[in-house]
Amino acid sequence: MSFEKLRRFRRTLAFRLTLWYAGIFTVSSIVAFFLFYLQIASILRYRTDEELLDDLKEFAALLETKGMEELTETMIVEANEDGVKEVFYRLLAPDGRISASSDLFFWGDLPVHRAALPEIAADRKPVFETLAIEGREHKARTVYGTIGPDTIMQIGMSLEDNDDFLAEFRQIFGFTVPAVMVLAGFFGWFMAKRALGSVEEVTRTARSICGGDLQQRVPVTGRAEEIDRLAVTFNEMLDRIQTLITEMKEMTENIAHDLRSPITRIRGVAEMALTTGKVMHEYEAAAANTVEECDRLLEMINTMLYISRAESRAERLSAEEVNIARVVHDACELFRPVAEDKGVSLIARADRDLLVRGELQDLQRMVANLIDNALNYTPAGGVVTVSAHQDGKAVLLRVEDTGIGIAPGEIPHIFRRFYRCDRSRSRPGVGLGLSLVQAIVQAHRGEISVSSVPNTGTTFTISLPGSTLSA
């Protein structure tokens, strides 16, 4: 493996997780060994103390039944049988004087715990002591206890066997730790690869998408909740991206179609004027048609730019107080001549101040677009009602008409740019009015909804946050 590959491998998450797994496993093993070691040492110490106490009780019984002479002989015999290097016995007076003992040649100058003797004689409770013997590698464990009147016995036992057992245990663990570390590394690598397997699926899917395959999706395996959430979120993002790309393609096609028609008409008029025009008024008519088509193109382009600006101003609207009631009345007055020409009744119902914060020009255009849309799809004899009222902290604006209505399947799409319902394709427009209305509403942190019944009418409802100064 080259240095560069090794460097990249060391930076991978799998390598780091492996180190974490191995490190935690190894440290846990060492801690477990340490606790187990302390437990074993404690058990060995307890068993040693119990053995010393049992010997103390046996010698007490022997003194009571056989006497001091038998006790002394038994001490010497027991010491020789067990090994004078491993155990010793001493009989002490309450003042610490030694009255008898086993062979102490290998134990050196053993001190007497004189401070504890009065206490032992008084309450007859044994006292334990661990001694470091000069010239000997291993310590000794001793017990002082009363075995008869004015008689204290000290029994000592070498801790060599205990120390050897613990040393062997430490040696075994010393050989085991490297094996545990290797095992922990393999186990950690396996767990890391298994945990990151689903992440690799996400990576492979992302690479396929980068190659142009937008139909790929990350499989949801159900093995890990966190990875499944990542896969679901990633798939939802892909669905959203695919939807946006589809909408962009549709919008591009719609823009191309709506631009091609007026440009074709402009070219046709110009070509006709060049080939058949003979008098001035024919050239003037061609110029007038060209200007009209150019105005239509400019209106469409300006509307698209206005929508983009409205969408980008959501976080930086001005704090201007706008009276929606006045906007409604002014808009209805502006469109009343148009309504009268079509034979449609236009009614305004907003009889008090309703204040919101926002851009006056945007809100005026929003209301004007909704009224124009309602008048455009309401036949003669119909009614368009524009109302506004306070609803808690919100201001509700409603535009109702008795027009041709919208099919239920088309309602989710009416706010898309350039989308036009089947029943409205024969009417003037390019399908940007409702997109603009939605952009303005969202820029003002409001909500818009629509309900419609075909051949009965349509109602648009807008909810805007009211100003604290609203009446």
N, C-alpha and C positions, 0 to 999 in steps of 0.2 A: 504494500500500500504506500503510495507516494505521500510526501509531506502534506501536499495540498489536500488530498483526499482525507488524510488523517485529521487535518485541521477542520475540515468541513464536518467530518464524522463527530468530532468532539463538540461541535456546536449544535448537533441535532438534539431534539427533545427526547428521542429514544435513549440516547447516551446519557443524558442528564437524569432521566427517570431511572435508568439502570443504576447509576451511581447512588441515587437516593434510596432505591430499594435495597441495594447491597449494603449501603452504609447503615440504614435503619436496622436491617436484619442483623448485621454484624454487631452493632452497638447493643441491640436488644439481647443478642446471645451473650455478650460479655456481661451485661447487667444481670441477666438470668444466672450466669455462672457465679458471679460475685455473690448474689443473694443465696444461691444454692451452697456455695462454699461456706458462707457465714452460718447457714443452717446446719451443715454437716459438722463444722467446728463446734457449734453450740451443742449438738447432740453428743459428740465425742466427749466434750467437757462434762456434760450431764451424766453420761454413763460412767466416766471416771470418778466423779464425785459420789455416785450411787455405790460404786464398787468400794470406795474408801469407807463410806458409811456402813456398808454391810460388814466389812472387816472389823470396823470399830465395835459394832454390835456383837460380833462373834467373840472378840476378845473380852468384852465386858461380861458376856455370859460365862466365858471360860474362867475369868477371875472370880466370879461369884460362886461357881461350882467346884473348881479345882484348886483355886488359891494362886498366890503370887509366884510360887516356884514353878508350877506347871505353866503359868502364863509366860514366864521368862524363857523357858525351854522351847515352848511352842513358837515364840517370836523368832528365835534363832533358826529353828527348823524351817519355818515358813519362808524366811528370808533366803536361806540356802536353796530351797526348792524353786522359788520364783526367780532367784538370781540376785545376789547382793548388789549388782549394778542397777537392778531394775526397781527394787523396793527396799525400804528400811522401816524399822520400828523403834520407837523410843518411849520410855516411861519417864514422866516428869512429876515432880512434886509441885504443889500449888505455887511455890516461890520460884520455880524454873529450874531447880536442881535436877540433873539427870540421874535416875536411879538404876536404869537398865536400858540396853539397846542391842540391836542386831549389829552385824558387821558394817561399820561406817567408813571403811578405808577408801572406798571409791566415791564417797560423798563429800569428802573434805571437811572443812570447818562449817558445819551446819548451824546457823543462828537459831535461837529460840525466840519466838514471838512473845516476849515477856509481858508486853502491854495488854495482850489479850487473855493471859492466864487468869487474872482475877475475875474477869467477866465470864470466862468459861466455867470456873469453879462456882460462881454465884448462880447463873441461870441454866448451867449444864447444856447449853446449845453449842454444837460443833462450830468451829471457825476454820474456813478454808483459806489457803494461801498458795500462790504460785511463786516458786523460787527459781532464780537463775543461779546455777551451781558453777563456781569458778573452775575452769578447766574442762567443762563438759559442754557439748554442743547443744544438748536439749535441756529444757527446763524440767522442773519437777512440780507435781501437784501434791500438797500436803493437807492434812486435816488434824485439828486438835479437838479432842473430846474427852469428857469425863467418863471413866469406865468403872470407877469405884471410889470409896471414901479416900479423899486426899490423893487420888491417883488420876493423872492426866496422861493420855496416850497420844503420841504424834505418829501418824502413818504417812509415809511419803512414797510416791510412785513416779517413775520416769515417764515423761510424755513422748518418748522416742517413737513408740508405735503410732501414736496419734499424728505426730509430725511426719512420719514416713508415709502414712496413709494420705495425708493432705498434700504432701509433696508429689506423690504419685498422681493424685487427682489433678494437681496443677500441670503436671507434665502431660497428662492425657489431653487436657484442654488446650495446652500449647500446641500440640499436634493437630487438634481438631479445628482450631480457629482458622488456619489457612484453608482447610477443606470447606469450612462453613462459608468463608468469604467467596471462594470459587463457586460454590453451590448457590450462594445468594446472588452472585453476578449472573449466572445462567438463569436463575429464577426471575431476577429483575428484568433481564433482557426479554424473556418470554412474556412477562406481564406487560412490559412497556410496548412491545410489538402488538400484543393483543389489544391493549387499551387504545393504541393509535391506529389500529387497523381501519376503523371507520373514518378517521381523519384522512387516511390515505385514499379512501373512497371519495371523499369530498375533493381531495387534490386531483385525482384522476378525472373526476367529473368536470372540475374547473378547467383542466387542460383540454378536455374534449370540447368544451364550450369555446375556449380560446381558438380552437381549430375551426369553429363555425357551426358545431352541432348543438343547436339550442334546444333540441328535444331531450338531451340527456338530463337525468335526475339522479340525485343521491338516494340509494336504497335505505329505507328505515328498517333496521334489523331487529330492534326491540331488545338488544343486548345491554345497552347502557342508556339511561334516561338522558344524561347530558349530551351524548353524541346524537341521540335521536332528535333532541330539540335543535341541535345545530343543523342536522340534516333537513328537518322540516323547515327551519328558518331559511336555509340556503335554497331549498326548493321553492319556497314562497317568493324569495327574491328573484329566482330565475323566472317564475311565472310572471312576476311584475315586469321584469326586463323584457320578456317576450311580448307581453301585452303592449308595453310602450313602443317596442320596435314595430309591432303590427300597426299600432295607431299612427306612428310616424310615417310608415309606408302609405297607409290610407290617406293621411293628411297630405303627404306629398303628391299622391295621385289626384286628390281633390283640388289641391292648389294648381297642379298642372292643367287639370280640366277647366277650372274656373278662369285661369289665365289664358288658356288657348282660345276659348270662345270669343272674348272681347278682342283679343289680338287678331283672330281670324276675321272678325267683322271689320276691324279697322283696316286690315289689309285689303279686304274685299271692296270696301268703300273707296279706298285710295286707288285700287286698280280700276274700278269702274269709272272713277272721275278721270283717270288718265287715258282710258281707252275710248270712252263715249262722251266725256264732258265737252260741251261746245260753248256754253254760255256761262256767265259769271255765277248765276244763282245755283247752278249744279255744283260748282266748286265750293261755294259757301255751304251748301247742304252737306257735302262730304266733310268739310272742316268741322261743321257742327256735330255730325255723327261721331267724328274722331274725338272731339272734346268730351262728348257724353260718355263714350266708352272709356276714355282715359280717366274721367272722374269716377267711374264705377271701379276701375282698377285701383285707383288711389284710395277710395273708400275702403276697399277690402284690405289693402296693405296697411292703412292707418289703423283699422280695427284690430288687425293682428298685433301690431305694435302696441296698441292701447291695452290689449289683453296681457301681453308680456309685461308691460309696465305695472299693471294692476297686480299681477301675481308677485312681482318682485317688491312691491311696496308694503307687504303684509306686516313687516316688522318696523316700518318707519313712517307710519301715517302721521299727519299733522294732528294737533289737538284741537282743531276747530270745532266749535259747537254748531251743529246743523239741525235745523228744525224740519223734521221729516213731514210734518203736517203741511208746512208751507211748500215744500218740494212737491208733494202730491197735488195740492191745489194748482200750483203754477204749471205742472206738467199737464194736468187735465185741461186747463185753459188753453194751453198750446195746441193740444190735439183735438179740441172740441170741433173746430171747423172741419178737420179731416173726418171725424166721426159723423158729423152732420151730412157731409157729402156722400158717405156710404150708407146713411140711414141707420146708424147704430147709436144707441143711447150711451153716453159716457157719464158715469156718476162718480163723484168724489165724496168720501166720508172720512174726514179727519178734522174734527172741529176743535181741537185744542193743541197746545204746544207739545211736541214730542221730540225731545232733544237726544241726539246721538253725537259721538265724536267721529270725525272723519273728514274726507275730502268732498266738498260741496259738489264740484264738477262731476266726480265719479258717481255720487249718489243720484244726481240729476240724470246722468246718462243711464244708470241702472233702471230708474223708474220709467224713463222715456222708452227704453228698449222693450220693457215688459208691456207698456201700453201699446206701442206700435205693433208688437207681436200679437197682442189680443185683437186689436182692430183688424189686422191683416187676415186673421183666420175666423172672424165673426161675420156671418152674412148679414144682409140688410134686415132690420127688424130686431136684431139681437141687442144684448146689453153687456157693457163692460163696466165693472164696478171696481174702483180703486179705494181701498180703505186702509186706515192705520190706527192702531190703538196701543195703549200700554198693557203689558202682560207681565206683572211682577217687575223685575229689573230689566226686562227686555222690551223692545219695541217691535211689534208685529206689523208687517206690511203685506197686504194681500191684494192680488190682482185676479179678479174672476171674470170669465167671459162665458157666453152661451154659444161658442163657436163649434167647429167641427170635431174638436177633441183630439186625443192622442191614443193610439192603440197601446194596450198594456205592455206588449213586448218591446215597444219603442221608447218607453219612458226612461229606462236606465241609460239610454244612449243620447238623449236630446241635448245634453250639455257638452258633448264632444264637438270639437271644432270641425266645421264643414259637414256635420251630420244633418241630414234633412229627412223628415218622415216621408213615407210614400205619398201621403195625401197632400203634402206641401211642395212637391217638386215642381208643380206647375205654377207656383206663385213666385214673385220676385224675392231675391235674397240669396245669400251664399252660405248660410248656416253658421254664422259667427255671433249672432245676437245673444243667444242664451249662454254661450261660452263666455262672452264678455260679462254678462250679468253674474254668473257664478264666480268669476275671477274677482269682481268688485266686492261681492258678498264675503268671500273668503279673506280678502285683504282687510275687511272691516271686522274680522273675527266673528262673522255671522254664519247662519245656516240657511239653506234654501231647500224647499221641498215642493213637490208637484203632485197633484191628484187630477185625474181626468177620466171622463166617460165619453167614448166616441159618440158623436152626433148630439151630445148634451152640453159639453163645456169643459173648461180647464181652469184650475185654480193654482196659482203660484203663491207660496207663502214664504216670506223672508223674515227671519228673526235676527235682530241686531242688538248688541249690548247697549242699553240705555245709559244716558248721561246721568250723573247724580243730581243734575239741575232740572231733570225732566219733571214736569208738573204731574 
